C-alpha cells in the first residue's frame, strides 16, 4: 500500500476491500510515510488494528525516525501503543527485500526533531545490510520508499535533479539484488515503468482519496485501490485486480 500519512481510516477501508476479494492475503506492507510522528497525540497513532492480518510498514522520509533506528535488523513494533510492525532497512524474507528511507525536498520548511529527522536518509550501514541480504538470499521483489537513480530517469520531471544519494544507494542494492519487481511510493502517483528488465510500480498515496473513498461506488473504490495497492504472491508475481 502507498503512503498513508496517518490516514488509517482510508488505509483500512482499502485493506478490507482487498481482503473481501482476495481472502487469502496474509499480510499487508505499507511503503513508508505511514504516520509515526512525535508531535501527534497518541490518539492519532495506529493503536488498534481492525484487520485480521498483520500490518507491516517500512519508513519513508516523514516519520519519527528516532523510534525506528538503532534497534537491529529484525521487525519490531515501535511502541506498545502501536499495532503495526516496522520492517527495518535491509530486512529480507521470502524473496522480499525491504529498504525504506528517502530525502525530504521540503526539509528547509521543517523543524529538526519535530517533523524532520536526519535519519530519513539511507545510511551506508543500511545499504551494506541490504547488500548483505541480497548476497545471501534470492530476491524477487524490492519494497522501498524511494526509487533507484537509474529508474528515476524514467519518471522525473524537468525540474527534478538527478544524483540523490538515497537513489544512488538504492541503485547499488538493486543492481546486486537483481529483482524482477520493485515497488515504491514517495511520489504520490501511480506509475508502471521498467529499468534494467525490472518492472517498477510507484503507488499513489492512500490519504489522497480520504473523502472520495467515503462515498465511492464499488467500481470507483476498486480504481482507487488499484492505484494505491498492488497484490504480489510469494514468488513476486503480480495478481490482477
N, C-alpha and C positions, 0 to 999 in steps of 0.2 A: 504494500500500500504506500501511496505517496505521502509527502509532507502533510502533517495534520495540525501543527501549530496549536496544540491544546484543544482542538475541536474533537473531543472524544465522542460527542453525540453523533456526528456525521460518520466518524470512523466506525463506530459500532453499527450504525444503520447500514453502511456499505458491507460490513463484515457479515451481518445477518442475511443480507440479500445474497451474498456469495454462498453462504452455508445452506440456504434454502435450496439452491440449485445444485450445489456440489457438497452434499453432507459428509463426504469422506475427507474434506480438507482437515488436516491435522494440526496446522499451526499457521499463524499469521506473522509476517515480518514487515515492520514499518521502516521505511528507508531514511529516517533521520528528520530532524526538526519535529520531533514527536511532541514536545511540550513540557519539558522539565526545566522550570525557571525558578530561581531563588527568590525573586520579588513577587511571586504569586502566592496567595494564600493556599494552604494545602487543600482547600475546597476545590481548587482548580486542578489538583493532581489526579492522576488516574488511580483512584483509591480502591475501587471495587469493580472489576470487570463483570459484565453481564454475559460474556461469551463462554461457551462450553469448551473452548480450546485455548491453548496458551497464546498470549500475545507477546511477541518479541519486538525489539527495536534496536537500530543502530543509531549512532549520534550524527547529527548534521552540524551546522555551524551555529544554530540557535538553540543551545542547551546550557544547563549549569554543568559545565564540564568538570568542575571540582568533584562532583558526586560520581563521576563515571570513570576517571582515570587513576592509575596507580594502584589498582586492586586486582591485578593479574589479568590473564587472558581467557578466563573461563566465564561463562554467563552468570549474571547475578542481578538481583533486584536492587536498585539504587537506594531504597528505603523500605522499612517495614510497612510504610503507608503507601507504597507504590505497587499496583497489581499488574506489573509488566516487567519483563526480563530484558536486561541490556545485553547485547552481543558485542563484546569488546573488539577493538580493531585487531585484525589478524586472526580472529577466531574462524575455524573451519570445521565443517561437519557434513558428512554425507554428500560430498561433492560441491557444497556451497562454501564460498569464501567471503567473509564479511569485513569491510574496511570503511568505517564511517569517517566523517570529518570533511571540512571544506572552509574556504575563506569567505568572510562577510564583506561584500562590497560596500556596505553601509557602516563599516566599522567606525568611521570618523564621527558618526552621529550617536554612537552608543557609549556606554559607561563601563569601564573595566570592573569586573567583579559583580556587576548588577545585570547587565544584559549583553555583555561581551566578555569572552574568555580567550586568552591566547592559546589555550589547549584545543581550540576549534581546529587548528591546523594539524595535519598529519605529520607526526614526528618521524625522524629517521628510525627510531626504535619501533614505531608502529609499522613502518614499511618493511623493516627487517623481519618482524614477526609474521607479516603476511607472506613475505618471500619464503620464509622457512616452512610455513604451512603449505605453500604452493609446491615446494620441493618434495614434501613428504606425503602429500595426498593428491589424488586426482581431483581436479577442479573442472566442473562443467558450467558452473554459474558463479559470477561475482555479483555481490549485492553491496552497493556503495551509495553514498550521498551525492558525490560528485562524479563526473565522467572523467575519462582519461584525456591527456593532452592531444593525442592523435585523433581521438574520436571527436573532441571538441571542435575541430576544424569543420566538421560536417554540420554542426548546429549553431555555430557562433554567428552573431550579428556583426556588422562592420565596426561598431564602436566597442566591441568586446576584445580585449587584448589577449594574446597568447602568452605562454610562459609562466602560468601559475604553478608554484612549487607543489601544491597538492596534486594537481593533474599530472605533473611530471612524475611524481612518486607512484601514482595510480597507473600510469602508463608502464612504468618499470615492472610493477607487480603483474599487470595484465599480460605483458609480453612473456613473463616467466610462467604464469598460470595457464595461459592459452585456453581460456573458457570459450564456449560456443554461445553463451548468453551472458549479458551484462545488464543489470537493472539498477537504475538510479533515480533520484529525484532532483531537488535543488532548483531547477529552472522553472517549475510551476507550469509546464506544458507537457502534453503527451506527444511523444515522437518516437518512431521506429527508424533506425538508421544502422548502417554497417561500417565496421572498421576492422581491417585485417581478418576478414572472414567470420567475424563475430557479429551476432545480432545484438544491438543496443536498444534498450527501451527506457525512455525517460517518462516518468509518471507525473501526471498533473497532481496538484495539491488538493487534498481532501476538503480542507476548510473553504476552498473557493465555492463549493456547492452547498454550503450550510443551509441557506434559505431556500434555494431551488429544490433541494432534496426533500424538504418537509412536505411539499405539495406535488411532488413529481409523480407522473404515471409510471407504470411498470416499465414501459419502453424507455422513457426518459431516464429513469433511475438506472436501468441497465447501461445506457450510454455513459452516464456519469461514472459508474463503477468501472466500466471498460477503460476509461481514460485515467482513472486513479489506481487501478489494481491490475495485477497480472497473475495468472494461475500457472504454476510450474510443478511438474511432477518430480519424483525423486531422482530422475535421470537428466533433469534440466530441459525437458521438453515442454513446450507451451501447450496449454489446454485452452481450446477456443471457448469463448463465452456463448 
